[in-house]
Amino acid sequence: MSGEYGSDLYHRERAVAERRAALRARDTRAQAAHLGLAQQHELAQALAWHRADLGISRKH
């Protein structure tokens, strides 16, 4: 993975994985934790898209 595009893919894949883990979790606290992590990855993906649209590097 490289640059913002790689970050975008990483966060999208992690969000999907966390949502799947939430479905498999038997405990409601575990489900909530996985869904919370999925939301964080979705936010990070949205930020990566925004930075890419503006041409901003994460290194700034």
C-alpha positions in Angstrom: 0.0 0.0 0.0 1.2 3.5 -0.7 0.0 7.0 -0.1 -3.5 8.0 0.7 -5.0 5.4 -1.7 -3.4 2.6 0.3 -4.7 4.2 3.5 -8.2 4.3 2.0 -8.2 0.6 1.1 -6.8 -0.4 4.4 -9.5 1.5 6.4 -12.2 0.2 4.1 -11.0 -3.4 4.6 -10.7 -3.0 8.3 -14.2 -1.5 8.6 -15.7 -4.5 6.7 -13.7 -6.9 8.9 -14.9 -5.2 12.1 -18.5 -5.3 11.0 -18.2 -9.0 10.3 -16.6 -9.6 13.7 -19.5 -7.7 15.3 -21.9 -10.1 13.6 -19.9 -13.1 15.0 -19.6 -11.7 18.5 -21.9 -13.3 21.0 -21.5 -10.6 23.7 -23.2 -7.2 23.2 -20.1 -5.4 24.6 -17.9 -7.1 22.0 -20.4 -6.3 19.3 -20.4 -2.6 20.4 -16.6 -2.6 20.5 -16.3 -4.0 16.9 -18.9 -1.6 15.6 -17.1 1.3 17.3 -13.8 0.3 15.6 -15.7 0.0 12.3 -16.9 3.5 12.6 -13.4 4.8 13.4 -12.1 3.1 10.3 -14.9 4.6 8.2 -14.1 8.0 9.6 -10.4 7.5 8.7 -11.4 6.4 5.2 -13.5 9.5 4.8 -10.6 11.7 6.0 -8.3 9.9 3.5 -10.7 10.7 0.7 -11.0 14.3 1.8 -7.2 14.7 2.0 -6.9 13.1 -1.5 -9.5 15.5 -2.9 -7.6 18.5 -1.5 -4.2 17.1 -2.4 -3.1 17.2 1.2 -0.4 14.7 2.3 -0.7 13.1 5.8 2.9 14.2 6.4 1.9 17.9 6.6 
